[in-house]
């Protein structure tokens, strides 16, 4: 595509995952009705955008996750010397959202 060489898709996906980290707290269910708070609306929009990007470019989404897992593993090995809190990484905090998108990709693959 025309736009992909000009953007760092990994940073976009990680940014969207960062916005989705608190989705369970902010957007527990649509039964609460509207209007949503600005934070909940941003979270919902990020979740939707992440799903659309993952469905349009599954290989890019998976590659980004693989790179982030490799980076996470490197940090985990050096966490004590670097004094890093591993539970605060984007990968760890957005685990429910990552699993949700992977489930969507698996369902789509089964229907194809």
N, C-alpha and C positions, 0 to 999 in steps of 0.2 A: 504494500500500500504506500501511498504518497507520504503520509504523515509519520510513519514509524521510524524512518532514519533520523528524524529531527527531534524525537523525544526519547527520554530514558524511561521505557515502559516499566522497568523494575521499580524505579522511584515512584511512579504514579501508582502502581499496584500496592506498594508498601505504604504510601500515603493514604490510600483508600482503606487499607487494612487498619492503619492507625486510627482513622475516623470511625471504623466499625468496632473498635475494641470494647466500647461500652454499650453496644447495641442491645444486649439483654436487659440492661438497667434502664436505658432511655426509651426503647421501643419494645416493651414486653408483649404488647398485643395491640392490634388495631381496635379492639373492643372498647378502649378508653375514649375513642372518638377524637375529633379534631377540635380545636387547633392543636397542633404539636408545638412543643417548645422549639426554638431555633436549633438547639443541640440535637434534639430527637429528629428533626427534619433533616439536618445535615447527615446524621447517622443513617437514616433511612435512604437518603439519596446516594450516599457512598456505598451502601449494601447493594442497591440496585445497579449502580455503575460497575461495581466489581463483578457482579453476576453477568452483566452484559459483555464486559471485556473478556471474562473467562470463557463465555460461550462463543464469542467471536474468534478468540485467539487462545484456544486451550493449551497449545504448546508453549506459548509465551507465559501463560499463567503458571504452568507446571515448572518451566525452566526458572522462573523467578523464585518459586518456592524452593526448588532444589538449591539454588545459590544462597538463599537465605538460611536454609537448614545447614549448609556447609559453613556459612559464616557463624551461625549459632553454635555449631559443634566446636569450632575453633575458639570462640569466646568461652565456651563452657570448660574447655581444657585449661584455659588461662585465667579463669574467673577470679581465683584467689590472688594471683599476682597482680592482676589489673584492678582488683577491688570493684568488680561489676556485679550488680544484682541481676541474675539471670531471669527471674520471674517478671521483670519489667520490660523485657524485649518485646518488640512488635509480634514476633512469631509466637511467643508464649501467650501474650494477652489476647491475640486474635484467633486463637485455636478454634473456638466454636464457629467463627465465621469461615475459616479455611475449610473446616469439615463440611459446613453447609454448602459451600461452592463446589467442593469435590463431589458431594452427593448429587448436586444438580448436574455436574458433568457426567457422572456415572449413569444417572437416569436418562440423560440425553443420548448417551452412547447405546444404551439398551434399546431405545426406541428407534435408532437409526438403522 
